[in-house]
Amino acid sequence: MKDVVTIGWSQITWIPTNAQGAIIGLKGLWTRIVKDVAYNYLDLRLVNFRSHTMKQWEVIHVELDGLF
């Protein structure tokens, strides 16, 4: 683990899913990671999330794809 942090690689998190892709375990971990990433890019003072740009959403999706 120390080498991973030193080199700067992301640790990939495995979340168990069923054949349809629905999360069947560790849902709390998944929710926490998604929130942490979203809070880094979204302005939570905005009431309507549609006010965010598509670029912000794309950056979130790219980062989450790298984590899961």
Residue pairs with C-beta under 8 A, 6 or more apart in sequence:
1 11
4 11
10 66
10 67
11 67
12 66
12 67
12 68
13 29
13 30
13 33
13 67
13 68
14 68
15 23
15 25
15 26
15 27
15 29
15 30
15 68
16 23
16 24
16 25
16 26
17 23
17 24
18 24
23 30
30 68
33 64
33 67
33 68
34 64
37 60
37 63
37 64
37 67
38 60
41 56
41 59
41 60
42 49
42 52
42 56
42 60
43 51
43 52
46 52
